[in-house]
């Protein structure tokens, strides 16, 4: 029994020594991030491309966890939310993955659970994409259930999303 506990202790020490945490300041933000050094990939010139955070990081008022990706200019490209994020028309649930375009606008979200946006019940869970226009209006989503949208009977499907125009009207 003592040998087993000792062996487990030694293995844990070895594993802990293989994963070091690095803390760095980001030039685009007034804060630092801590990440597992062996997960980081860099652009030429040492800009971070992606890394797995070792602790919650707050960037642009977003609380980020797990993997975070950056554009070459240092702006956030993708992150997982640590907490719910209130938007004008809906709430992004914690543990959702948010994708930005290169103008720092949300272009796509993998919601961690179903979300209602302007009376449209969008599917969440897994890697089900909900897309947005640059004006923050809903562009496309997979429905959480069959529903009537703007007088159109729409069926839930994981193969065919419901599409919207930039003015918010459903595309037929």
C-alpha positions as CSV (number, residue, x, y, z in Angstrom):
1,X,0.0,0.0,0.0
2,X,2.8,2.5,0.9
3,X,4.6,1.6,-2.3
4,X,1.5,2.4,-4.3
5,X,1.0,5.8,-2.7
6,X,4.7,6.6,-3.1
7,X,4.5,5.6,-6.8
8,X,1.4,7.8,-7.4
9,X,3.1,10.7,-5.6
10,X,6.2,10.4,-7.8
11,X,4.1,10.2,-11.0
12,X,2.2,13.4,-10.0
13,X,5.4,15.2,-9.3
14,X,6.8,14.3,-12.7
15,X,3.5,15.3,-14.4
16,X,3.4,18.6,-12.5
17,X,7.0,19.4,-13.5
18,X,6.2,18.9,-17.2
19,X,3.5,21.6,-17.3
20,X,4.8,25.0,-16.5
21,X,2.6,28.1,-16.3
22,X,3.7,31.3,-18.1
23,X,2.3,34.8,-17.4
24,X,2.6,37.5,-19.9
25,X,1.2,41.0,-20.6
26,X,-0.7,41.5,-23.8
27,X,0.1,44.7,-25.7
28,X,-3.5,45.0,-26.9
29,X,-5.0,44.8,-23.4
30,X,-4.3,46.3,-20.0
31,X,-4.1,42.9,-18.3
32,X,-2.1,39.7,-18.2
33,X,-2.9,36.1,-19.0
34,X,-1.5,32.9,-17.5
35,X,-1.3,29.9,-19.6
36,X,0.2,26.4,-19.9
37,X,3.5,27.1,-21.7
38,X,3.5,23.8,-23.6
39,X,0.1,24.7,-25.2
40,X,1.2,28.0,-26.7
41,X,1.7,28.6,-30.4
42,X,3.1,31.8,-31.7
43,X,3.1,34.0,-34.8
44,X,6.5,35.1,-36.2
45,X,7.6,37.9,-33.9
46,X,6.4,36.2,-30.7
47,X,2.7,37.2,-30.9
48,X,0.5,34.5,-29.3
49,X,-1.6,32.6,-31.8
50,X,-3.3,30.3,-29.2
51,X,-2.9,28.9,-25.8
52,X,-4.7,27.2,-23.0
53,X,-5.3,29.4,-20.0
54,X,-4.3,28.2,-16.6
55,X,-6.7,30.7,-14.9
56,X,-9.6,33.0,-15.9
57,X,-8.4,36.0,-17.9
58,X,-10.4,39.2,-18.3
59,X,-9.9,40.8,-21.7
60,X,-12.2,43.5,-23.1
61,X,-14.5,42.8,-20.2
62,X,-14.8,39.2,-21.3
63,X,-14.0,36.6,-18.7
64,X,-12.1,33.9,-20.7
65,X,-11.3,30.3,-19.8
66,X,-9.7,27.3,-21.4
67,X,-8.4,27.8,-25.0
68,X,-8.0,31.3,-26.4
69,X,-7.0,32.3,-29.9
70,X,-5.7,35.6,-31.2
71,X,-5.5,37.3,-34.5
72,X,-2.0,38.3,-35.7
73,X,-2.7,41.9,-34.4
74,X,-3.3,40.6,-30.9
75,X,-7.1,40.9,-30.9
76,X,-9.2,38.0,-29.6
77,X,-10.2,35.6,-32.3
78,X,-11.9,33.0,-30.2
79,X,-12.5,32.2,-26.5
80,X,-14.7,30.2,-24.1
81,X,-16.8,32.3,-21.7
82,X,-16.3,31.8,-18.0
83,X,-19.6,33.6,-17.1
84,X,-22.8,34.6,-18.8
85,X,-22.4,37.6,-21.0
86,X,-25.4,39.9,-21.4
87,X,-26.0,41.2,-24.9
88,X,-28.8,43.6,-26.0
89,X,-31.1,40.8,-27.4
90,X,-29.9,37.7,-25.5
91,X,-27.5,36.2,-23.0
92,X,-24.4,34.2,-24.0
93,X,-24.3,31.4,-21.5
94,X,-21.1,30.5,-19.7
95,X,-18.9,27.9,-21.4
96,X,-20.0,29.0,-24.8
97,X,-17.3,29.6,-27.5
98,X,-17.3,33.0,-29.1
99,X,-15.7,33.8,-32.4
100,X,-14.8,37.3,-33.6
101,X,-14.2,38.8,-37.0
102,X,-11.1,40.9,-37.7
103,X,-13.1,44.0,-36.8
104,X,-13.6,42.7,-33.2
105,X,-17.3,42.0,-33.8
106,X,-18.9,38.7,-32.8
107,X,-19.4,36.6,-36.0
108,X,-20.3,33.2,-34.6
109,X,-21.1,31.5,-31.2
110,X,-21.2,27.9,-30.2
111,X,-23.8,28.2,-27.4
112,X,-23.3,25.9,-24.5
113,X,-27.1,25.5,-24.2
114,X,-30.2,26.6,-26.2
115,X,-30.6,30.4,-26.4
116,X,-33.5,32.6,-27.5
117,X,-32.6,35.6,-29.7
118,X,-35.5,37.9,-30.7
119,X,-38.1,35.1,-30.1
120,X,-36.0,32.6,-32.2
121,X,-35.0,29.5,-30.1
122,X,-31.5,28.7,-31.3
123,X,-29.8,25.3,-30.7
124,X,-26.9,25.1,-28.3
125,X,-24.6,22.4,-27.0
126,X,-21.6,21.1,-28.8
127,X,-20.3,22.8,-31.9
128,X,-23.6,24.1,-33.3
129,X,-22.9,27.4,-34.9
130,X,-25.1,30.5,-34.6
131,X,-23.9,33.3,-36.9
132,X,-24.3,37.1,-36.8
133,X,-24.0,40.0,-39.2
134,X,-21.6,42.9,-38.5
135,X,-24.7,44.9,-37.3
136,X,-25.1,42.2,-34.5
137,X,-28.3,40.8,-36.0
138,X,-28.9,37.1,-36.3
139,X,-27.6,35.7,-39.6
140,X,-28.2,32.0,-39.3
141,X,-29.0,29.4,-36.6
142,X,-30.1,25.9,-36.1
143,X,-33.4,25.7,-34.3
144,X,-33.8,24.2,-30.9
145,X,-37.3,23.0,-31.8
146,X,-39.9,23.5,-34.6
147,X,-41.3,27.0,-34.4
148,X,-43.2,29.7,-36.2
149,X,-40.8,32.6,-37.1
150,X,-42.3,35.8,-38.6
151,X,-45.3,33.8,-39.8
152,X,-43.1,31.0,-41.4
153,X,-43.4,27.5,-40.1
154,X,-39.8,26.4,-39.5
155,X,-38.5,22.9,-38.7
156,X,-35.7,22.1,-36.4
157,X,-32.8,20.5,-38.3
158,X,-29.0,19.9,-37.7
159,X,-28.5,19.9,-41.5
160,X,-30.3,23.1,-42.5
161,X,-30.1,26.3,-40.6
162,X,-32.7,29.1,-40.7
163,X,-31.2,32.1,-42.5
164,X,-31.9,35.8,-41.9
165,X,-31.2,38.9,-43.9
166,X,-29.2,41.8,-42.4
167,X,-32.5,43.6,-41.6
168,X,-33.6,40.7,-39.4
169,X,-36.2,39.2,-41.8
170,X,-36.2,35.5,-42.4
171,X,-35.0,34.4,-45.8
172,X,-37.4,32.2,-47.7
